[in-house]
Amino acid sequence: GGNAGAAGGDLAVGVVPQRSVEPGEGFAMRRAGIEWVRVWVSWAEVEGTRGEYDWSRPDAVIQAAAKEGLSVLPLLFGSPGWAAQRDGHDCLFADCIPFAPASAETRGAFASFAAAAVRRYGPDGDFWAQHPSMPSRSITAWQVWNEQNMNSYFRPRADPDAYAELLAPTAERIHDEDADAEILLGGMFGPERRPTLLKATRFLRALYRDHRLLDSFDGVAVHPYSGSALGSLAQIRAVRRTIRRHGFGEELWVTEIGWASGGRRNQELVKDRRKQARLLRRTFGRFADKHERWNLGGAFWYAWRDSERGSAVCAWCPRAGLISRSGVKKPAYRVMGRVLADAR
């Protein structure tokens, strides 16, 4: 596959927005050395009705990013109700999203959706043709699913074989549309002390044993969340060892990592503003120094901006931003700029 993140050997540094990119935010991001955003392209939203694609929501997000001069890493994830019900799951609407396609029919439908996304947003995609005045930032790297080593995102349970059955046809269809597309595994969640989780290294070893997947992925993605920088870096080291031992899909991406600057203190990812900045310095400083040695394609901070407690997807997420809800830059924002400037 292509080398989307490491275009010219550079580390792709990005953020996860938590919502759409607002006008002017690209300028603030680029000042801190951030040039990428990771956005969710929801199968459930795009193909809510079987066989009918509605791209209005991802169009708006990708257009906002392109106007701000940002590159997009899309995350293809989330089952529509009709697909989950086809596979026999008793769910409605948003509850169906984490049920991974589990039959040839629904996996084929997901692969067709992925191919349609490449035709729309990839090189020479329809979306760019329809917006000739907009700077074309065609998408060249695609992430298939999210945190598939966790029951909560790959229901009914995390299963490397089931993920392989989804990945193989999806990768094939993406490559039919763009032979150079870079395909990343969904980001595997780190902390290992959970019964609902298959350890990232174990999950990855199972995928490497499946020889059908030789051409199905170019990069491995991790979400090495931990209470400490050492804990995060140890998770990355363990995954790098697994990659080196098996030797394909060698590029590594960190598609989420972060800590909150405040919130409920019983959460190990909740710190204060000073500590959040220090943890960013320790992790992104290391990423910037070592990205060539580690073959690190990209690193994404979760999140760009704080969110309302009610709309956040996790207990520590509301204050995970580099900037506050009103746009005030936190110490972590300034540290990001310094770390990346030093590395260039």
Disulfide bonds with the S-S distance in Angstrom:
Cys91-Cys96 2.20
Cys314-Cys317 1.84
